[in-house]
Amino acid sequence: QVQLVESGGGVVQPGGSLRLSCAASGSMFSINVMGWYRQAPGKDREVVARISHFGTTTVYADSVKGRFTISRENANNTVFLQMNTVKPEDTAVYYCNSVPSYYTWGQGTQVTVSS
């Protein structure tokens, strides 16, 4: 069973940057499309970025396009989300999972964008 552990969140000022990491256990990692999701208070969880099995294709939500970059290292079962030029509306708990979400959700990592 795949376990997901997200890290790298924190408090950052508007316009700043953060890099999130997701470590996944299990041998099935490399065959799945992986994504980063986020859930803001009072809102549904949404996928903001996804990456294909070997990293050749990426798709972003309009709200983060041009600012966030998703990448993966299959050898290390890791997915990253580079967040640049962050905005207050990026404040949320960020999770990784396959797309669609097959695995049990991890605890996520809190990102707070505030001056």
Residue pairs with C-beta under 8 A, 6 or more apart in sequence:
1 26
1 103
1 104
2 24
2 25
2 26
2 28
2 29
2 103
2 104
3 24
3 25
3 26
3 103
3 104
3 106
4 22
4 23
4 24
4 95
4 96
4 97
4 103
4 104
4 105
4 106
5 22
5 23
5 24
5 106
5 107
6 20
6 21
6 22
6 94
6 95
6 96
6 106
6 107
6 108
6 109
7 20
7 21
7 22
7 23
7 109
8 18
8 19
8 20
8 21
8 109
9 18
9 20
9 93
9 94
9 108
9 109
9 110
9 111
9 112
10 18
10 110
10 111
10 112
11 112
11 113
11 114
12 18
12 86
12 111
12 112
12 113
13 113
13 114
13 115
14 86
14 87
14 88
14 113
14 114
14 115
15 85
15 86
16 86
16 113
17 82
17 83
17 84
17 85
17 86
18 83
18 86
18 111
19 80
19 81
19 82
19 83
20 36
20 80
20 81
20 83
20 94
20 96
20 109
20 111
21 78
21 79
21 80
22 34
22 36
22 78
22 79
22 80
22 81
22 96
22 106
23 76
23 77
23 78
24 34
24 77
24 78
24 79
24 96
24 103
25 77
26 77
29 74
29 77
30 53
30 54
30 74
30 77
31 53
32 53
32 98
32 99
32 102
33 50
33 51
33 52
33 53
33 98
33 99
34 50
34 51
34 70
34 72
34 79
34 96
34 97
34 98
34 99
35 47
35 48
35 49
35 50
35 51
35 70
35 96
35 97
35 98
35 99
35 101
36 47
36 48
36 49
36 50
36 68
36 70
36 79
36 81
36 94
36 95
36 96
37 45
37 46
37 47
37 48
37 94
37 95
37 96
37 97
37 101
38 45
38 46
38 48
38 90
38 92
38 93
38 94
38 95
38 111
39 45
39 46
39 92
39 93
39 95
39 108
40 89
40 91
40 92
43 92
45 95
46 61
47 61
47 99
48 60
48 61
48 63
48 64
48 68
48 81
49 58
49 59
49 60
49 61
49 64
49 68
49 69
49 70
49 81
50 58
50 59
50 70
50 99
51 57
51 58
51 70
51 71
51 72
51 79
52 58
53 74
54 74
55 71
55 72
55 74
58 69
58 70
60 66
60 68
60 70
63 89
64 83
64 90
67 83
67 84
67 85
67 86
68 81
68 82
68 83
68 84
69 81
69 82
69 84
70 79
70 80
70 81
70 82
71 79
71 80
71 82
72 78
72 79
72 80
73 79
73 80
79 96
81 94
81 96
83 90
83 111
86 111
86 113
87 113
88 113
88 114
89 113
90 111
90 113
91 111
91 112
91 113
91 114
92 110
92 111
93 108
93 109
93 110
93 111
94 108
94 109
94 110
94 111
95 105
95 106
95 108
95 109
96 106
97 103
97 105
97 106
